[in-house]
Amino acid sequence: MSGGGHSAAWRLRYQYWAGWRSVALVLDDALAIEKARADGFTRPAARRHEYSGVARYMLLPPHLQLALMQCPPELLPLLAVLAIVATGYTRPLGSRSVAACHLLQGALQYLGLQGQVIAATAHVVHDATGAVDNIGECSRAPIVRDDGDSDGHAVLWMESSRRLIDPTVLQLQHLHAAAEDNTSFGVPVMVPLPSLDSLLNPAPGMAIMCLRPPLVISWVAQPRWAQAVTPAPGSDLDTGLGYGKLALAHSILELIQGLRNFRSDLAQVNALHPMLADLLDGRSNLPGLLAEPPAAFLRICRSSDA
């Protein structure tokens, strides 16, 4: 066989081997993610490779995959973290809005995005019947337990994108029936606002609203409960959230790395988010995670009968 023939044969063998290697790496990551989800939370992979994050993306429901593919570059980090929060825990975080918002705020801060957790009430009107669910209404300061459960409610304000985010309202168990066969309920609620003041001091008759037929959702800020929805430093909840924020930041980074294989505009994402760009390109690194998550974190993300 001529030298050219040998070269072509070796190229073919390499391509064949490389193809199988990529499949093996993605499958290995997928198995690890599913095992970690059953244990509490889909922690990031122990090692990085050129296909890191692909499995995390491919395991998402189709409507979240589509949202991540079609969102503008400036919203990609927000959609990435919301996709993970919506799917990455053993149980939905519906009654854990306070914990969920603090997880989001802390994880995004690691990536250079600033947010603020806001105590609020949510009002959900069922369009067909007129029935109203008032979420987080309390006659006294809301209570937040060590596992993150609360009778209050919280939302997250992201200043750079001017978005109000409610990561849990559509995960509440008593709203599941209304969400049947409606994939829009699987995309977490994110509402554009001109400023935080629009939420804190809305003009008369200008309620902050979102339509998710057959539901109409509105919010009222409750700034007097700000301290009540802030975990006490050193508490079990604070300890659990501290680990969870960093684990979530690692997972966001991994998912966005995987999206390099599906989106062609990651350079725009990098330009908009320089701190994230440094992490993606290896010029800086997130702090390392503990080998095992603390029990305080597992209480937040596991089902009550786990």
C-alpha positions as a LaTeX table, in Angstrom:
\begin{tabular}{lrrr}
\hline
Residue & $x$ (\AA) & $y$ (\AA) & $z$ (\AA) \\
\hline
Met1 & 0.00 & 0.00 & 0.00 \\
Ser2 & 1.35 & 3.46 & $-0.88$ \\
Gly3 & 2.20 & 6.05 & 1.77 \\
Gly4 & $-0.96$ & 7.95 & 0.84 \\
Gly5 & $-3.05$ & 4.81 & 1.32 \\
His6 & $-1.53$ & 4.18 & 4.74 \\
Ser7 & $-2.22$ & 7.79 & 5.71 \\
Ala8 & $-5.85$ & 7.60 & 4.62 \\
Ala9 & $-6.34$ & 4.32 & 6.50 \\
Trp10 & $-4.89$ & 5.78 & 9.69 \\
Arg11 & $-7.06$ & 8.88 & 9.38 \\
Leu12 & $-10.14$ & 6.67 & 9.01 \\
Arg13 & $-9.12$ & 4.61 & 12.05 \\
Tyr14 & $-8.52$ & 7.76 & 14.09 \\
Gln15 & $-11.90$ & 9.22 & 13.13 \\
Tyr16 & $-13.58$ & 5.93 & 14.03 \\
Trp17 & $-11.77$ & 5.81 & 17.39 \\
Ala18 & $-12.44$ & 9.48 & 18.12 \\
Gly19 & $-16.14$ & 9.03 & 17.37 \\
Trp20 & $-16.47$ & 6.11 & 19.77 \\
Arg21 & $-14.40$ & 7.93 & 22.39 \\
Ser22 & $-16.73$ & 10.95 & 22.28 \\
Val23 & $-19.77$ & 8.69 & 22.66 \\
Ala24 & $-18.14$ & 6.89 & 25.60 \\
Leu25 & $-17.28$ & 10.17 & 27.36 \\
Val26 & $-20.80$ & 11.56 & 26.95 \\
Leu27 & $-22.41$ & 8.30 & 28.13 \\
Asp28 & $-20.09$ & 8.15 & 31.13 \\
Asp29 & $-21.05$ & 11.72 & 32.08 \\
Ala30 & $-24.75$ & 10.99 & 31.59 \\
Leu31 & $-24.62$ & 7.99 & 33.92 \\
Ala32 & $-22.81$ & 10.05 & 36.56 \\
Ile33 & $-25.36$ & 12.88 & 36.29 \\
Glu34 & $-28.32$ & 10.53 & 36.68 \\
Lys35 & $-26.74$ & 8.82 & 39.69 \\
Ala36 & $-25.98$ & 12.18 & 41.30 \\
Arg37 & $-29.58$ & 13.36 & 40.69 \\
Ala38 & $-30.88$ & 10.30 & 42.54 \\
Asp39 & $-28.53$ & 11.13 & 45.42 \\
Gly40 & $-29.69$ & 14.74 & 45.66 \\
Phe41 & $-28.20$ & 17.04 & 43.01 \\
Thr42 & $-26.54$ & 16.64 & 39.62 \\
Arg43 & $-23.04$ & 17.64 & 40.69 \\
Pro44 & $-20.51$ & 18.54 & 37.98 \\
Ala45 & $-18.33$ & 15.85 & 36.45 \\
Ala46 & $-15.15$ & 14.92 & 38.32 \\
Arg47 & $-12.99$ & 15.51 & 35.24 \\
Arg48 & $-13.18$ & 17.81 & 32.24 \\
His49 & $-12.78$ & 16.82 & 28.61 \\
Glu50 & $-13.61$ & 18.30 & 25.22 \\
Tyr51 & $-17.20$ & 17.05 & 25.43 \\
Ser52 & $-17.87$ & 18.20 & 29.01 \\
Gly53 & $-21.40$ & 19.49 & 29.37 \\
Val54 & $-22.80$ & 17.74 & 26.31 \\
Ala55 & $-24.47$ & 15.04 & 28.41 \\
Arg56 & $-25.89$ & 17.65 & 30.78 \\
Tyr57 & $-27.46$ & 19.45 & 27.81 \\
Met58 & $-28.77$ & 16.28 & 26.16 \\
Leu59 & $-30.44$ & 15.09 & 29.38 \\
Leu60 & $-32.57$ & 18.25 & 29.59 \\
Pro61 & $-36.21$ & 18.11 & 28.43 \\
Pro62 & $-36.64$ & 19.21 & 24.79 \\
His63 & $-38.31$ & 22.52 & 25.68 \\
Leu64 & $-35.33$ & 23.52 & 27.84 \\
Gln65 & $-32.88$ & 22.43 & 25.14 \\
Leu66 & $-34.77$ & 24.64 & 22.70 \\
Ala67 & $-34.78$ & 27.58 & 25.11 \\
Leu68 & $-31.00$ & 27.29 & 25.54 \\
Met69 & $-30.48$ & 27.13 & 21.78 \\
Gln70 & $-32.72$ & 30.08 & 20.94 \\
Cys71 & $-32.18$ & 32.57 & 23.79 \\
Pro72 & $-30.14$ & 35.71 & 23.09 \\
Pro73 & $-26.48$ & 35.55 & 24.23 \\
Glu74 & $-27.00$ & 37.96 & 27.12 \\
Leu75 & $-29.57$ & 35.59 & 28.69 \\
Leu76 & $-27.67$ & 32.33 & 28.24 \\
Pro77 & $-26.16$ & 32.18 & 31.77 \\
Leu78 & $-29.62$ & 32.82 & 33.28 \\
Leu79 & $-31.31$ & 30.17 & 31.14 \\
Ala80 & $-28.50$ & 27.72 & 31.94 \\
Val81 & $-28.84$ & 28.09 & 35.70 \\
Leu82 & $-32.65$ & 27.97 & 35.53 \\
Ala83 & $-32.54$ & 24.79 & 33.44 \\
Ile84 & $-30.34$ & 23.13 & 36.06 \\
Val85 & $-32.43$ & 24.33 & 39.00 \\
Ala86 & $-35.60$ & 23.09 & 37.26 \\
Thr87 & $-34.23$ & 19.58 & 36.64 \\
Gly88 & $-31.12$ & 18.94 & 38.70 \\
Tyr89 & $-32.52$ & 18.02 & 42.12 \\
Thr90 & $-34.06$ & 14.82 & 43.44 \\
Arg91 & $-37.26$ & 16.73 & 44.20 \\
Pro92 & $-38.63$ & 19.98 & 42.75 \\
Leu93 & $-37.87$ & 23.10 & 44.80 \\
Gly94 & $-41.46$ & 24.39 & 44.64 \\
Ser95 & $-41.86$ & 25.11 & 48.35 \\
Arg96 & $-38.23$ & 26.18 & 48.63 \\
Ser97 & $-38.32$ & 29.48 & 46.77 \\
Val98 & $-36.13$ & 31.18 & 49.37 \\
Ala99 & $-33.44$ & 28.51 & 49.12 \\
Ala100 & $-33.73$ & 28.38 & 45.32 \\
Cys101 & $-33.30$ & 32.14 & 44.94 \\
His102 & $-30.26$ & 32.19 & 47.22 \\
Leu103 & $-28.75$ & 29.28 & 45.27 \\
Leu104 & $-29.29$ & 31.15 & 42.00 \\
Gln105 & $-27.96$ & 34.45 & 43.35 \\
Gly106 & $-24.82$ & 32.88 & 44.80 \\
Ala107 & $-24.06$ & 30.67 & 41.80 \\
Leu108 & $-24.42$ & 33.53 & 39.33 \\
Gln109 & $-22.26$ & 35.76 & 41.52 \\
Tyr110 & $-19.41$ & 33.25 & 41.07 \\
Leu111 & $-19.78$ & 33.87 & 37.32 \\
Gly112 & $-19.78$ & 37.66 & 37.64 \\
Leu113 & $-23.54$ & 38.34 & 37.52 \\
Gln114 & $-25.08$ & 40.31 & 40.38 \\
Gly115 & $-28.53$ & 39.53 & 41.74 \\
Gln116 & $-30.70$ & 40.33 & 44.75 \\
Val117 & $-33.12$ & 38.03 & 46.58 \\
Ile118 & $-36.44$ & 39.81 & 47.19 \\
Ala119 & $-39.15$ & 38.72 & 49.63 \\
Ala120 & $-42.46$ & 38.74 & 47.77 \\
Thr121 & $-45.92$ & 37.28 & 47.49 \\
Ala122 & $-47.14$ & 35.67 & 44.28 \\
His123 & $-50.78$ & 35.66 & 43.21 \\
Val124 & $-51.85$ & 33.02 & 40.71 \\
Val125 & $-55.23$ & 33.42 & 39.01 \\
His126 & $-56.71$ & 30.41 & 37.23 \\
Asp127 & $-58.19$ & 32.02 & 34.13 \\
Ala128 & $-60.88$ & 29.40 & 33.56 \\
Thr129 & $-62.34$ & 29.45 & 37.08 \\
Gly130 & $-61.19$ & 32.74 & 38.58 \\
Ala131 & $-59.72$ & 30.86 & 41.55 \\
Val132 & $-56.74$ & 32.58 & 43.17 \\
Asp133 & $-53.72$ & 31.06 & 44.91 \\
Asn134 & $-51.93$ & 33.49 & 47.21 \\
Ile135 & $-48.37$ & 32.23 & 47.68 \\
Gly136 & $-46.18$ & 33.44 & 50.51 \\
Glu137 & $-48.82$ & 35.55 & 52.25 \\
Cys138 & $-48.08$ & 35.69 & 55.97 \\
Ser139 & $-49.61$ & 37.63 & 58.83 \\
Arg140 & $-46.19$ & 37.63 & 60.53 \\
Ala141 & $-42.61$ & 37.16 & 59.39 \\
Pro142 & $-42.24$ & 34.02 & 57.24 \\
Ile143 & $-40.36$ & 31.06 & 58.67 \\
Val144 & $-37.58$ & 29.36 & 56.72 \\
Arg145 & $-36.61$ & 25.89 & 57.96 \\
Asp146 & $-33.16$ & 24.31 & 57.81 \\
Asp147 & $-34.20$ & 22.28 & 54.76 \\
Gly148 & $-35.24$ & 25.46 & 52.93 \\
Asp149 & $-39.01$ & 24.92 & 53.21 \\
Ser150 & $-40.85$ & 28.14 & 53.98 \\
Asp151 & $-44.33$ & 29.57 & 54.26 \\
Gly152 & $-42.96$ & 32.72 & 52.62 \\
His153 & $-41.91$ & 33.32 & 49.03 \\
Ala154 & $-38.97$ & 34.94 & 47.27 \\
Val155 & $-37.98$ & 36.04 & 43.79 \\
Leu156 & $-34.64$ & 37.07 & 42.29 \\
Trp157 & $-33.80$ & 40.37 & 40.61 \\
Met158 & $-30.91$ & 40.30 & 38.12 \\
Glu159 & $-29.62$ & 43.81 & 37.54 \\
Ser160 & $-27.50$ & 43.25 & 34.41 \\
Ser161 & $-30.35$ & 41.69 & 32.42 \\
Arg162 & $-33.14$ & 43.58 & 34.22 \\
Arg163 & $-35.12$ & 40.42 & 34.81 \\
Leu164 & $-37.39$ & 39.31 & 37.64 \\
Ile165 & $-37.01$ & 35.56 & 38.10 \\
Asp166 & $-39.34$ & 33.24 & 39.98 \\
Pro167 & $-37.67$ & 29.82 & 39.75 \\
Thr168 & $-40.22$ & 27.84 & 41.74 \\
Val169 & $-43.78$ & 29.16 & 41.36 \\
Leu170 & $-44.64$ & 26.74 & 38.54 \\
Gln171 & $-43.17$ & 23.81 & 40.50 \\
Leu172 & $-45.71$ & 24.12 & 43.30 \\
Gln173 & $-47.54$ & 20.84 & 43.62 \\
His174 & $-51.06$ & 22.27 & 43.60 \\
Leu175 & $-50.36$ & 23.95 & 40.23 \\
His176 & $-49.20$ & 20.77 & 38.50 \\
Ala177 & $-52.67$ & 19.87 & 37.25 \\
Ala178 & $-52.92$ & 23.18 & 35.39 \\
Ala179 & $-49.53$ & 22.48 & 33.79 \\
Glu180 & $-50.44$ & 19.15 & 32.19 \\
Asp181 & $-49.52$ & 18.94 & 28.49 \\
Asn182 & $-48.26$ & 22.54 & 28.53 \\
Thr183 & $-44.50$ & 22.68 & 27.98 \\
Ser184 & $-44.41$ & 26.43 & 28.67 \\
Phe185 & $-44.76$ & 25.49 & 32.34 \\
Gly186 & $-41.39$ & 23.77 & 32.14 \\
Val187 & $-39.58$ & 27.03 & 31.36 \\
Pro188 & $-39.00$ & 28.97 & 34.60 \\
Val189 & $-40.63$ & 32.38 & 34.89 \\
Met190 & $-38.45$ & 35.33 & 33.83 \\
Val191 & $-40.07$ & 38.77 & 33.46 \\
Pro192 & $-38.33$ & 41.83 & 31.93 \\
Leu193 & $-38.66$ & 45.02 & 33.99 \\
Pro194 & $-37.24$ & 48.50 & 33.47 \\
Ser195 & $-35.75$ & 48.58 & 36.98 \\
Leu196 & $-35.91$ & 47.05 & 40.44 \\
Asp197 & $-37.96$ & 50.06 & 41.50 \\
Ser198 & $-40.71$ & 48.80 & 39.19 \\
Leu199 & $-41.10$ & 45.88 & 41.59 \\
Leu200 & $-40.43$ & 47.66 & 44.87 \\
Asn201 & $-42.54$ & 50.74 & 44.09 \\
Pro202 & $-44.94$ & 49.91 & 41.24 \\
Ala203 & $-47.08$ & 52.67 & 39.81 \\
Pro204 & $-50.78$ & 52.45 & 40.76 \\
Gly205 & $-52.54$ & 49.93 & 38.53 \\
Met206 & $-49.24$ & 48.65 & 37.10 \\
Ala207 & $-48.96$ & 45.14 & 38.56 \\
Ile208 & $-45.95$ & 43.00 & 37.67 \\
Met209 & $-47.58$ & 40.17 & 35.71 \\
Cys210 & $-46.78$ & 37.11 & 33.61 \\
Leu211 & $-49.21$ & 35.10 & 31.49 \\
Arg212 & $-48.82$ & 31.32 & 31.42 \\
Pro213 & $-52.26$ & 30.25 & 30.14 \\
Pro214 & $-54.43$ & 29.22 & 31.85 \\
Leu215 & $-52.63$ & 31.02 & 34.70 \\
Val216 & $-51.99$ & 34.72 & 35.30 \\
Ile217 & $-49.17$ & 35.30 & 37.81 \\
Ser218 & $-48.43$ & 38.58 & 39.56 \\
Trp219 & $-46.03$ & 39.59 & 42.34 \\
Val220 & $-45.93$ & 42.11 & 45.16 \\
Ala221 & $-42.60$ & 42.82 & 46.87 \\
Gln222 & $-42.56$ & 42.45 & 50.67 \\
Pro223 & $-39.39$ & 44.31 & 51.69 \\
Arg224 & $-40.32$ & 44.17 & 55.39 \\
Trp225 & $-39.61$ & 40.42 & 55.26 \\
Ala226 & $-36.11$ & 40.85 & 53.76 \\
Gln227 & $-34.33$ & 39.71 & 56.92 \\
Ala228 & $-36.72$ & 36.79 & 57.41 \\
Val229 & $-35.77$ & 35.31 & 54.01 \\
Thr230 & $-32.03$ & 35.79 & 54.59 \\
Pro231 & $-30.40$ & 32.68 & 56.12 \\
Ala232 & $-28.63$ & 33.38 & 59.40 \\
Pro233 & $-24.83$ & 33.24 & 58.97 \\
Gly234 & $-23.47$ & 29.94 & 60.25 \\
Ser235 & $-26.88$ & 28.24 & 60.32 \\
Asp236 & $-27.40$ & 24.79 & 58.80 \\
Leu237 & $-29.29$ & 26.38 & 55.91 \\
Asp238 & $-26.47$ & 28.87 & 55.32 \\
Thr239 & $-23.94$ & 26.00 & 55.30 \\
Gly240 & $-25.99$ & 23.96 & 52.87 \\
Leu241 & $-26.55$ & 26.90 & 50.56 \\
Gly242 & $-22.85$ & 27.75 & 50.61 \\
Tyr243 & $-22.01$ & 24.36 & 49.12 \\
Gly244 & $-25.01$ & 24.45 & 46.79 \\
Lys245 & $-24.11$ & 27.83 & 45.28 \\
Leu246 & $-20.62$ & 26.66 & 44.34 \\
Ala247 & $-21.85$ & 23.28 & 43.05 \\
Leu248 & $-24.44$ & 25.06 & 40.93 \\
Ala249 & $-21.80$ & 27.46 & 39.56 \\
His250 & $-19.65$ & 24.50 & 38.50 \\
Ser251 & $-22.66$ & 22.90 & 36.81 \\
Ile252 & $-23.59$ & 26.11 & 34.94 \\
Leu253 & $-20.03$ & 26.38 & 33.68 \\
Glu254 & $-20.11$ & 22.75 & 32.53 \\
Leu255 & $-23.42$ & 23.19 & 30.70 \\
Ile256 & $-22.26$ & 26.33 & 28.90 \\
Gln257 & $-19.05$ & 24.52 & 27.90 \\
Gly258 & $-21.21$ & 21.80 & 26.39 \\
Leu259 & $-23.24$ & 24.39 & 24.47 \\
Arg260 & $-20.09$ & 25.26 & 22.51 \\
Asn261 & $-20.94$ & 22.15 & 20.49 \\
Phe262 & $-24.43$ & 23.47 & 19.65 \\
Arg263 & $-24.23$ & 27.28 & 19.48 \\
Ser264 & $-21.98$ & 29.38 & 17.27 \\
Asp265 & $-22.28$ & 32.64 & 19.22 \\
Leu266 & $-20.35$ & 31.81 & 22.40 \\
Ala267 & $-17.89$ & 34.61 & 21.52 \\
Gln268 & $-20.76$ & 37.08 & 22.07 \\
Val269 & $-21.55$ & 35.45 & 25.41 \\
Asn270 & $-17.88$ & 35.84 & 26.39 \\
Ala271 & $-17.84$ & 39.50 & 25.36 \\
Leu272 & $-20.94$ & 40.23 & 27.44 \\
His273 & $-19.72$ & 38.29 & 30.49 \\
Pro274 & $-15.93$ & 38.68 & 30.84 \\
Met275 & $-15.67$ & 36.89 & 34.21 \\
Leu276 & $-17.55$ & 33.92 & 32.77 \\
Ala277 & $-15.29$ & 34.04 & 29.69 \\
Asp278 & $-12.18$ & 33.77 & 31.89 \\
Leu279 & $-13.65$ & 30.70 & 33.60 \\
Leu280 & $-14.64$ & 29.06 & 30.32 \\
Asp281 & $-11.20$ & 29.63 & 28.80 \\
Gly282 & $-9.27$ & 28.50 & 31.88 \\
Arg283 & $-7.75$ & 31.90 & 32.69 \\
Ser284 & $-9.36$ & 31.64 & 36.13 \\
Asn285 & $-10.98$ & 28.82 & 38.09 \\
Leu286 & $-13.83$ & 28.36 & 40.50 \\
Pro287 & $-12.95$ & 27.20 & 44.02 \\
Gly288 & $-12.89$ & 23.44 & 44.36 \\
Leu289 & $-15.84$ & 21.50 & 45.74 \\
Leu290 & $-15.75$ & 19.26 & 48.80 \\
Ala291 & $-15.54$ & 15.60 & 47.84 \\
Glu292 & $-18.87$ & 14.94 & 49.57 \\
Pro293 & $-21.73$ & 17.45 & 49.95 \\
Pro294 & $-22.61$ & 18.39 & 53.53 \\
Ala295 & $-25.74$ & 16.90 & 55.06 \\
Ala296 & $-27.18$ & 20.41 & 55.32 \\
Phe297 & $-27.19$ & 20.69 & 51.52 \\
Leu298 & $-28.70$ & 17.25 & 50.97 \\
Arg299 & $-31.61$ & 18.20 & 53.23 \\
Ile300 & $-32.43$ & 21.01 & 50.81 \\
Cys301 & $-32.49$ & 18.93 & 47.66 \\
Arg302 & $-33.67$ & 15.47 & 48.68 \\
Ser303 & $-37.26$ & 14.32 & 49.01 \\
Ser304 & $-38.64$ & 14.18 & 52.54 \\
Asp305 & $-38.78$ & 10.38 & 52.46 \\
Ala306 & $-35.25$ & 9.96 & 51.06 \\
\hline
\end{tabular}
